[in-house]
């Protein structure tokens, strides 16, 4: 992108200020967009996608700080330069902490304005380059580089290489943050379909009403907002790999349609009656035991049998001690580049703390912890920078003895199903009691996603002290 295509959004309720800055920046070769209030600017950020925003600190309606917050939510990498006639150190500190790139007082020094804009653009370019390199790095790196040098990862790589040569449907099981999508991508890259698309779909992030149109596409006029025909993920993944992440979050009705699509190798767009031939390799993942979901009735047994041609279980990070320090150093190096810092490493106490922590969020939590620590550290990362608070997990209830019940000739399968439901209800009830009914906190303690927690609470009719939650 050349300098002459760069767009600078100027936001100030004073027209004279906007006109002055616009002329100054246009003389430098930039394109400018002007807004006289925060609400108009918010829309321009979404529609015009500016490269830098210069915004007045105090404006009627939506002030500069509020617009800064909304701008960062819409485009986290957008450099924002705050300007004000009320320059003071606390205000500057507040703006920088909120994510502003810089802070300039009125009246302006023309050369300073140009310098700050060029520096903001250079920072944006660097972040884009790092994001691109990070994406390429993840696509091209081996699982060993991405996950660590442990024997557990060696065994995982061996399994991945073996199953990749087949066209088996694979269920990848592991706790949140263990790298299920990394494993799925590795299978795709090592397969005969690697030249075609790898298409991931997060079944837990898409509302159930939209999931089928996302998977199978829709015809024009299929529903109110269907202005044009849209292909679904199955079509986009044609001849490649479709990865259904957290498949146990898929509604039962959608499960039935997925099963039919897999068996017939045909799909129907929503609102359509013409079958479309599809040839995709399906990989799925879940952070719970999918067989337990089948036993509880929340996942179709026939779909499970169709999907479960091969299962890969990813061990949690707490069982891969050799990988913790490797990943910590890797994340430290990446964050140093991102933040343009030179943090040298970890103190001895930090090195002792890292592998002994349980890492309930696995590699995802470790990465966030190291990024925060590097941001706070000047020379080396200390145990204080890591801030590893111990997570309390409530004691699990003891499973009742099946022989204390009268089973009246029930089959083993039915006895087991009922016991699983009883245990789930007891565990969820006790955890929710510990969290005071906070389902989000309970989900984190039990390492399941919020949607699964909400669904199970509803299915099992769980209440606390007689009150429905």
C-alpha positions in Angstrom: 0.0 0.0 0.0 1.5 3.4 -1.0 1.5 6.5 1.1 -1.0 8.1 -1.4 -3.7 5.5 -0.6 -3.4 5.9 3.1 -6.6 7.4 4.7 -6.4 9.5 7.8 -9.7 10.0 9.8 -9.9 13.4 11.5 -12.5 13.8 14.2 -13.1 17.2 15.9 -16.2 19.1 16.7 -14.4 22.3 15.5 -14.6 22.6 11.7 -11.6 24.9 11.5 -9.4 22.3 13.2 -10.6 19.6 10.8 -10.0 21.8 7.8 -6.5 22.7 8.9 -5.4 19.1 9.6 -7.0 17.9 6.4 -5.1 20.5 4.3 -1.9 19.8 6.1 -2.1 16.0 5.6 -3.3 16.3 2.0 -0.2 18.4 1.2 1.8 15.5 2.6 0.1 13.1 0.1 -2.5 11.5 2.4 -6.2 11.1 1.8 -8.4 12.5 4.6 -11.8 11.7 5.9 -13.5 14.2 8.3 -16.1 13.7 11.1 -17.4 16.3 13.4 -18.7 13.9 16.1 -17.9 10.5 17.5 -21.0 8.8 16.2 -20.3 9.6 12.6 -16.6 8.6 13.1 -17.6 5.3 14.5 -19.5 4.5 11.3 -16.6 5.7 9.2 -14.2 3.4 11.0 -16.4 0.4 9.9 -17.1 1.6 6.4 -13.9 3.4 5.3 -11.4 1.5 7.4 -8.9 4.3 7.9 -5.2 3.7 8.6 -4.9 6.3 11.3 -7.4 8.3 13.4 -6.7 11.7 14.9 -9.4 12.6 17.4 -10.1 15.4 19.8 -10.1 14.5 23.5 -13.2 16.5 24.4 -16.2 16.5 22.2 -20.0 16.8 22.9 -21.9 13.5 22.8 -19.2 10.9 22.4 -15.9 12.1 23.6 -12.4 11.1 22.4 -11.8 8.4 25.1 -15.2 6.7 24.4 -14.5 6.8 20.6 -11.0 5.4 21.2 -12.6 2.4 23.1 -15.1 1.8 20.3 -12.4 2.2 17.6 -10.2 -0.4 19.3 -13.1 -2.8 19.5 -13.8 -2.4 15.8 -10.1 -2.4 14.7 -7.6 -3.3 17.4 -4.6 -2.3 15.3 -5.9 1.2 14.3 -3.4 3.8 15.6 -5.3 6.6 17.4 -3.7 10.0 18.0 -5.4 12.1 20.7 -5.4 15.9 20.4 -6.6 18.4 23.0 -6.3 22.0 24.2 -6.3 20.7 27.7 -2.9 18.9 27.7 -1.9 17.3 31.0 0.2 14.3 32.0 -2.7 12.4 33.7 -4.8 12.8 30.6 -1.9 11.6 28.4 -1.3 8.6 30.6 -5.0 7.7 30.6 -5.1 7.9 26.8 -2.0 5.8 26.3 -3.2 3.1 28.7 -6.5 2.9 26.8 -4.5 2.2 23.6 -3.8 5.6 22.0 -0.7 5.7 19.9 0.2 9.3 20.9 -1.1 12.4 22.4 -0.7 16.0 21.0 -1.6 19.4 22.5 -3.1 22.3 20.7 -1.9 24.5 19.1 -0.2 22.1 16.7 3.4 22.0 15.5 2.9 21.1 11.8 6.1 19.1 11.6 5.1 17.2 14.8 1.7 16.3 13.3 3.4 14.8 10.2 6.0 13.0 12.2 3.4 11.4 14.5 1.2 10.3 11.6 4.2 8.7 9.8 5.2 6.9 13.0 1.7 5.6 13.6 1.6 4.2 10.0 5.0 2.6 10.5 3.7 0.9 13.7 0.6 -0.3 11.9 2.7 -1.7 9.0 4.9 -3.6 11.5 1.9 -5.1 13.3 0.4 -6.2 9.9 3.8 -7.7 8.9 4.1 -9.6 12.2 0.6 -10.9 11.9 1.3 -12.1 8.4 4.6 -13.7 9.4 2.9 -15.3 12.5 0.2 -16.8 10.2 2.8 -18.1 7.7 4.8 -19.5 10.6 1.9 -21.4 12.1 1.0 -22.9 8.7 4.6 -23.9 7.9 5.8 -25.0 11.3 5.8 -28.6 12.4 3.8 -29.8 15.4 7.0 -30.2 17.3 7.9 -26.5 16.8 4.4 -25.5 17.7 3.7 -27.8 20.6 7.1 -28.8 22.1 9.8 -31.5 22.2 8.2 -33.9 24.7 7.7 -37.6 24.2 4.0 -37.0 24.2 4.2 -34.7 21.3 6.5 -37.2 19.5 3.8 -39.9 19.9 1.1 -37.4 18.7 3.2 -36.6 15.6 3.5 -40.3 14.8 -0.3 -40.7 15.0 -1.0 -37.7 12.9 1.4 -38.8 10.1 -0.2 -42.2 10.1 -3.8 -41.1 9.9 -3.1 -38.2 7.5 -2.3 -40.7 4.7 -5.9 -42.1 5.0 -9.2 -40.4 4.4 -10.6 -41.4 7.8 -12.9 -39.0 9.7 -11.1 -38.1 12.9 -12.3 -37.1 16.3 -9.7 -34.9 18.1 -10.2 -34.8 21.9 -8.5 -32.5 24.3 -9.0 -29.8 26.9 -9.4 -26.2 25.8 -6.2 -24.6 24.6 -4.3 -27.9 23.9 -4.0 -27.3 20.2 -6.8 -29.3 18.6 -6.9 -27.0 15.5 -3.1 -27.3 15.2 -3.5 -31.0 15.0 -6.3 -30.8 12.5 -4.2 -28.5 10.3 -1.2 -30.8 10.6 -3.4 -33.7 9.4 -4.6 -31.6 6.4 -1.1 -30.5 5.5 0.2 -34.1 5.5 -2.7 -35.4 3.5 -3.3 -35.7 -0.2 -5.8 -32.9 0.1 -3.2 -30.3 1.3 -3.4 -28.3 -2.0 -7.1 -27.6 -1.4 -8.8 -25.6 1.3 -8.7 -26.2 5.1 -12.0 -24.7 6.4 -12.5 -24.4 10.2 -16.0 -24.0 11.7 -16.4 -23.2 15.5 -19.7 -25.0 16.2 -19.9 -23.3 19.6 -19.5 -19.7 18.3 -22.4 -19.9 15.7 -26.0 -19.5 16.9 -27.9 -22.8 16.3 -30.4 -21.0 14.0 -27.5 -20.0 11.7 -25.4 -23.1 11.8 -27.1 -25.0 9.0 -26.9 -22.0 6.6 -23.2 -21.6 7.6 -22.5 -25.3 6.8 -24.7 -25.8 3.8 -25.1 -22.3 2.4 -28.4 -20.8 1.3 -30.4 -19.8 -1.8 -31.4 -16.2 -2.5 -34.7 -15.6 -0.7 -34.4 -18.5 1.7 -35.0 -16.1 4.5 -35.5 -12.3 5.0 -31.8 -11.3 4.8 -30.9 -13.8 2.1 -30.4 -11.1 -0.7 -27.9 -13.3 -2.6 -27.0 -17.0 -2.9 -24.2 -18.0 -0.6 -22.1 -21.2 -0.6 -21.6 -23.0 2.7 -18.5 -24.3 4.3 -19.0 -27.7 2.7 -18.7 -26.2 -0.8 -15.8 -23.9 0.2 -13.9 -27.0 1.5 -14.6 -29.0 -1.7 -11.8 -31.6 -2.3 -10.1 -30.3 0.9 -10.7 -30.6 4.7 -13.6 -29.4 6.8 -12.8 -29.0 10.5 -15.8 -28.9 12.9 -14.4 -27.5 16.1 -16.4 -28.3 19.4 -18.8 -30.5 17.5 -20.6 -31.5 20.7 -22.1 -28.0 20.7 -24.0 -28.8 17.5 -27.8 -29.0 18.0 -29.4 -32.4 17.6 -31.4 -31.2 14.5 -28.2 -30.1 12.8 -26.5 -33.3 13.8 -29.1 -35.3 11.8 -28.6 -33.2 8.7 -24.8 -33.5 9.0 -25.1 -37.3 9.2 -27.2 -37.3 6.1 -24.7 -35.1 4.2 -21.8 -37.5 5.2 -23.7 -40.6 4.3 -25.0 -39.4 0.9 -22.1 -37.0 0.1 -24.7 -34.5 -1.0 -25.9 -31.3 0.6 -28.9 -29.0 0.1 -28.5 -25.3 0.5 -31.1 -23.8 2.9 -34.1 -22.9 0.8 -32.9 -25.2 -2.1 -34.0 -28.5 -3.4 -31.1 -29.3 -5.7 -28.5 -31.8 -4.3 -24.9 -30.6 -4.5 -22.2 -33.3 -4.6 -19.5 -32.7 -2.1 -16.1 -34.4 -1.5 -14.5 -33.3 1.7 -12.5 -34.9 4.5 -14.1 -34.3 7.9 -12.1 -33.6 11.0 -13.9 -32.9 14.3 -12.9 -31.9 17.8 -14.4 -31.6 21.3 -13.1 -30.7 24.8 -15.3 -33.3 26.5 -15.5 -37.0 26.2 -17.8 -37.4 23.2 -18.9 -40.9 24.3 -20.2 -39.4 27.6 -22.2 -36.9 25.5 -23.7 -39.9 23.6 -24.6 -41.6 26.8 -26.3 -38.5 28.2 -28.3 -38.1 25.0 -26.9 -34.8 23.9 -25.1 -36.3 20.9 -26.5 -38.7 18.4 -25.1 -42.2 18.6 -25.4 -42.9 14.9 -23.4 -39.7 14.1 -20.8 -40.6 16.7 -20.3 -44.0 15.0 -20.0 -42.2 11.6 -17.4 -39.7 12.9 -15.4 -42.0 15.1 -13.3 -43.8 12.5 -10.2 -42.7 14.4 -9.7 -40.8 17.7 -6.7 -38.7 18.7 -6.4 -37.6 22.4 -4.2 -34.6 23.1 -2.6 -34.7 26.5 -3.0 -31.5 28.6 0.0 -29.3 29.2 0.3 -30.3 32.8 1.2 -33.8 31.7 3.8 -32.5 29.2 6.3 -30.9 31.6 9.1 -30.7 28.9 6.9 -28.6 26.7 6.1 -25.8 29.2 9.5 -24.2 29.4 10.0 -24.7 25.6 6.7 -22.9 24.8 7.3 -20.2 27.5 10.6 -19.3 25.8 9.0 -19.5 22.3 6.2 -17.1 23.4 8.7 -14.8 25.0 10.7 -14.5 21.8 7.6 -13.9 19.7 6.3 -11.2 22.2 9.7 -9.5 22.2 9.5 -9.0 18.5 5.9 -7.9 18.7 6.5 -5.3 21.4 10.0 -4.4 20.2 11.5 -5.4 23.6 14.5 -7.3 24.7 13.4 -9.3 27.7 16.3 -11.8 28.2 14.5 -14.7 29.9 13.2 -15.9 33.2 14.5 -15.8 36.8 15.1 -19.1 38.6 12.0 -18.8 40.6 9.9 -18.1 37.5 11.5 -21.2 35.8 10.5 -23.3 38.9 7.0 -21.9 38.9 6.1 -22.5 35.2 6.2 -26.3 35.1 4.6 -26.8 38.5 1.5 -24.8 37.7 -1.5 -26.8 36.5 -2.3 -24.6 33.4 -6.1 -25.3 33.2 -6.2 -23.2 30.0 -3.2 -25.1 28.6 -1.0 -23.5 25.9 -3.5 -20.7 25.3 -3.3 -19.7 28.9 0.5 -20.0 28.9 0.8 -17.8 25.9 -1.4 -15.1 27.5 0.5 -15.3 30.7 3.9 -14.9 28.9 2.6 -12.0 26.8 1.5 -10.1 29.8 4.7 -10.9 31.7 6.9 -9.6 28.9 4.8 -6.5 28.7 5.4 -5.8 32.4 9.1 -6.9 32.5 12.1 -4.7 31.8 15.0 -7.1 31.8 13.8 -10.6 32.9 10.5 -12.2 33.7 10.0 -12.8 37.4 7.5 -15.0 39.3 5.7 -11.7 40.2 5.3 -10.9 36.5 3.8 -14.3 35.9 1.2 -13.8 38.6 0.2 -17.5 38.7 -2.8 -17.6 41.1 -3.8 -21.0 42.3 -7.1 -22.0 40.9 -9.4 -23.7 43.4 -11.4 -26.6 42.0 -14.2 -27.9 44.2 -14.0 -31.5 45.4 -15.9 -33.8 43.1 -18.7 -35.9 44.6 -18.3 -39.5 45.2 -20.1 -41.7 42.7 -22.9 -43.7 44.4 -22.5 -47.5 44.4 -24.7 -48.9 41.6 -25.5 -51.9 43.7 -27.3 -49.7 46.3 -30.1 -49.3 43.6 -32.6 -51.7 42.3 -32.1 -51.8 38.5 -35.1 -54.1 37.7 -33.3 -55.9 34.9 -32.0 -52.8 33.1 -29.2 -53.4 30.5 -25.6 -52.4 31.4 -25.8 -49.7 28.8 -28.9 -48.1 30.4 -27.4 -48.4 33.9 -24.2 -46.7 32.8 -26.2 -43.9 31.0 -28.2 -43.2 34.2 -25.1 -43.2 36.3 -23.3 -40.7 33.9 -26.4 -38.4 34.1 -26.4 -38.6 37.9 -22.7 -37.9 38.2 -23.0 -34.9 35.7 -25.9 -33.5 37.7 -24.0 -33.9 41.0 -20.8 -32.3 39.7 -22.5 -29.4 38.0 -24.8 -28.8 41.1 -21.8 -28.7 43.5 -19.7 -26.6 41.2 -22.5 -24.1 40.7 -23.1 -23.9 44.5 -19.4 -23.1 45.0 -19.6 -20.3 42.4 -22.9 -18.9 43.7 -24.7 -19.9 40.5 -22.2 -18.2 38.2 -22.4 -20.5 35.2 -19.4 -18.8 33.4 -17.1 -19.3 36.4 -18.4 -22.9 36.8 -17.6 -23.6 33.2 -14.1 -22.3 33.6 -13.5 -24.5 36.7 -14.8 -27.6 34.9 -12.9 -26.6 31.7 -16.0 -26.7 29.4 -17.4 -23.8 27.3 -20.2 -21.7 28.5 -22.7 -23.0 26.0 -22.2 -26.6 27.1 -22.7 -25.5 30.7 -25.9 -23.6 29.9 -27.3 -26.6 27.8 -26.5 -29.2 30.5 -28.0 -27.0 33.3 -31.2 -26.8 31.3 -31.2 -30.5 30.2 -30.6 -31.8 33.7 -33.0 -29.3 35.4 -30.3 -28.1 37.9 -31.3 -25.7 40.6 -29.6 -24.2 43.7 -31.5 -24.1 46.9 -34.7 -24.8 45.0 -34.2 -21.9 42.6 -33.8 -22.4 38.9 -30.6 -20.8 37.5 
